């Protein structure tokens, strides 16, 4: 059976359906995942949650996966069609042991995969490169011994989302929220479910764009990091005179905000607003960010008596770092937001609630609030398909040797008024560059400088330069 090693990523399993992942090869993958869970938990029989997104291939993969689990004696909990955060919530909240979500996040329609988690005393343990993915990969490729007892069963546990909304409101402190006008574009993907349920529960006029679930993504790819996908939402927010816009990604574990002027609010500003709110309640708390953009959250966290911790990029790394450092909250530059109260898993709903709560209390639009906490300017991520990523990083490390160096994730070089990070993608064959500076003109000048160096030394995989 052909199982490409490349589908085992740093954070999840992901590949093109049906050439890389399909109903046949998901069987040894699921058997190996279950064996890994048995070894990790010390339990022979496990209550394993399985959820799925709206991708066209998800029902067939779900059927093959759950049949495999029943064959080997598992107690399968079917939570139905859910977002990834709802899946995490179900594993954490009902006494289940572990699980996987069938999803390929924001990837194009031809992809699918599995996000894998184990419940521990500290919360959710996401299975990625540092936490067991290599073990699973080895077992898949070598084969595992598991008796087919046929004694497993499937139990449906529906209605999880309503409980998740109640929990999000509790995490946000049962906030007072006035009647805002909100436009949301989930791109025919899983964010439609939680946004609709949330606004059935809290005040607000919800204007829907692309809410019908459709795994072919007929309007645009569900990836708010591609700012072109946000243009229709930005325009609609202005046309409707709305207060905010919401753009989740495909499996709804990321979220971008649009302000009332149609501007894209940087995740670092959202992280700072949430951090300010949490640190007002819990002095001395720890807040975690990935290393792409740190100036803005660092200033806010330190001003409000907290400690900022920098992590490697990627949800498995960040959740692990949250547990290790007992952080209250984490915000990633890609729009992932994590809470200690959700076991270290992503949950965008409490973020929405806190932002609306701050807007209510301070009677200020989101554009003003975001500007108040913003203390730096960001380049946006630039990507390069190169054959010599390590060589380029070594060259830049040597050139900027007078800066403060970190090799936590690729390389990061810090100066007092600007910094950059350069790292290989964990999910795509790309070299990723991010630059930030205290002054906007410095972003542009440093961007030009670093790009010239990269292009001088790069051996590109194609003629196209992705930035």
C-alpha positions, 0 to 999 in steps of 0.5 A, spaced: 500 500 500 502 506 498 503 511 504 507 517 502 511 519 508 510 527 506 503 527 509 506 526 516 506 534 517 509 537 523 502 539 526 497 534 523 497 529 517 495 532 511 495 530 503 491 530 497 485 526 496 485 520 493 492 520 491 495 521 498 490 519 503 484 515 501 479 510 504 484 504 503 491 507 506 487 511 512 486 504 515 493 503 517 493 510 519 488 510 524 490 503 527 497 506 528 494 512 531 489 508 536 496 504 538 499 510 539 493 512 544 494 506 547 501 506 549 501 513 551 495 512 556 496 505 558 489 504 557 487 498 552 480 500 550 479 508 549 473 513 548 475 516 541 472 522 539 471 523 531 469 529 528 469 531 520 469 537 516 465 539 510 470 537 505 467 532 499 472 527 501 470 527 509 464 522 509 468 517 506 474 517 510 470 518 516 466 511 514 473 508 513 476 511 519 470 509 524 469 502 521 477 501 523 476 503 530 470 499 531 474 493 528 479 494 533 475 494 539 474 502 540 469 506 543 467 511 538 464 518 539 461 521 533 460 528 534 458 529 527 460 535 522 464 540 527 469 545 527 476 543 529 475 548 536 468 544 537 472 537 536 477 540 541 472 542 546 468 535 545 475 531 547 476 536 553 469 537 556 466 530 556 471 525 559 473 522 553 480 520 552 483 522 545 480 523 538 482 526 531 478 531 526 478 529 519 480 536 516 485 539 512 484 546 515 484 552 510 488 547 504 484 547 497 478 543 496 482 537 493 486 536 500 484 532 507 487 529 513 487 528 520 488 533 526 490 528 532 489 530 540 490 526 546 487 528 553 492 529 559 492 532 566 494 539 563 489 539 557 489 537 550 496 534 547 496 536 540 500 530 536 505 533 532 512 533 530 515 534 538 509 530 541 508 523 537 507 524 530 514 521 528 512 515 532 505 514 528 509 515 522 514 509 524 508 505 526 504 506 519 510 505 515 512 498 519 505 496 521 502 495 528 499 488 531 492 490 533 487 484 534 480 485 530 475 484 535 469 487 532 467 489 539 467 496 538 461 501 538 459 508 535 455 513 539 453 519 537 454 525 541 451 531 538 449 538 540 456 539 542 456 546 539 451 549 544 455 547 550 461 550 547 458 557 546 456 557 553 463 555 555 466 561 551 461 566 554 463 563 561 471 564 559 469 571 557 466 573 563 459 573 561 460 580 558 455 585 557 455 586 549 450 591 545 447 590 539 453 591 534 452 589 526 457 584 524 458 581 517 461 574 517 464 570 511 466 563 513 467 561 505 462 556 505 466 552 511 466 550 518 466 557 521 459 558 519 456 553 524 459 557 530 458 564 528 451 562 527 450 559 534 454 564 537 449 570 535 443 566 536 445 567 544 448 574 544 446 580 541 447 583 534 445 583 527 449 578 523 449 579 516 451 572 512 456 571 506 457 564 504 454 560 510 452 554 506 457 549 507 460 547 501 467 543 500 468 545 493 469 552 496 465 555 490 467 563 492 474 562 495 479 558 498 477 559 506 484 562 508 484 569 511 492 569 510 491 570 503 488 577 503 485 577 497 480 572 500 478 578 504 476 583 499 468 582 498 468 582 506 471 588 507 467 591 502 461 589 505 462 591 512 463 598 509 457 598 505 453 595 511 455 600 515 457 594 520 461 594 526 466 588 525 467 583 520 469 576 521 473 571 517 474 564 519 479 559 516 476 552 513 476 548 519 475 555 524 481 554 528 483 561 525 480 568 525 481 574 522 477 581 524 475 587 519 474 593 522 468 598 521 472 602 516 474 595 512 481 595 514 484 588 516 486 588 524 492 585 525 492 578 529 498 582 534 493 587 535 487 582 537 492 578 541 494 585 545 487 587 546 485 580 549 492 580 553 490 587 556 483 584 558 486 578 561 492 581 565 487 586 568 484 581 572 490 576 573 496 580 574 503 577 573 500 572 568 503 569 562 501 570 554 505 567 549 506 569 541 509 566 536 516 569 533 513 572 527 511 579 530 512 580 537 513 588 538 506 590 539 504 584 544 510 585 548 509 592 549 502 591 551 503 585 556 509 588 559 505 595 560 500 591 564 504 587 568 505 580 564 510 576 562 511 575 554 513 568 552 515 567 545 514 560 541 515 556 535 510 557 530 505 552 529 499 549 533 502 543 536 508 547 539 504 553 541 499 548 545 505 544 548 509 551 550 502 553 553 502 547 558 509 548 559 509 555 561 502 555 564 500 561 560 493 564 560 492 565 553 496 565 546 495 569 540 499 567 533 500 571 527 496 567 523 490 568 527 490 562 532 488 564 539 489 559 544 486 559 552 488 555 558 481 555 559 480 550 553 486 546 555 491 550 551 486 549 544 484 554 539 477 557 541 475 564 537 469 565 540 471 568 547 476 572 542 470 575 539 466 576 545 472 580 549 473 584 543 465 586 542 465 587 550 471 592 550 467 595 544 461 596 548 465 598 555 469 603 551 464 605 546 470 605 541 470 602 534 475 597 533 479 601 528 481 606 534 482 600 539 487 596 535 490 603 533 491 604 541 495 598 542 499 597 536 506 599 537 509 596 531 508 595 523 508 589 520 510 586 513 506 581 512 509 574 510 513 573 504 514 566 501 519 563 497 520 556 493 527 555 494 532 549 494 537 552 499 533 554 505 538 553 510 544 556 506 540 563 505 539 563 513 546 562 514 548 567 510 543 572 513 545 570 520 552 572 518 550 578 515 546 581 521 551 578 526 550 584 530 543 583 532 540 579 537 540 572 534 535 566 536 534 559 532 528 557 536 524 556 529 529 558 523 532 564 525 530 571 528 534 577 528 532 583 533 534 590 533 531 595 538 527 598 532 526 592 527 527 585 527 526 579 522 524 572 522 526 567 516 523 560 517 522 554 513 514 552 513 512 546 516 506 545 512 509 547 505 515 547 501 516 554 502 521 559 506 517 564 510 520 571 511 516 576 516 519 583 518 517 588 523 519 595 525 517 601 530 516 605 524 513 604 517 518 606 513 523 602 516 519 596 514 519 598 507 527 599 507 529 593 511 524 589 507 528 591 500 534 590 504 533 583 506 529 581 499 535 583 495 540 579 499 535 573 499 534 574 491 541 574 490 543 567 494 537 563 492 536 558 488 529 558 486 525 552 485 521 555 479 521 562 476 516 564 480 518 568 486 512 567 491 512 574 495 
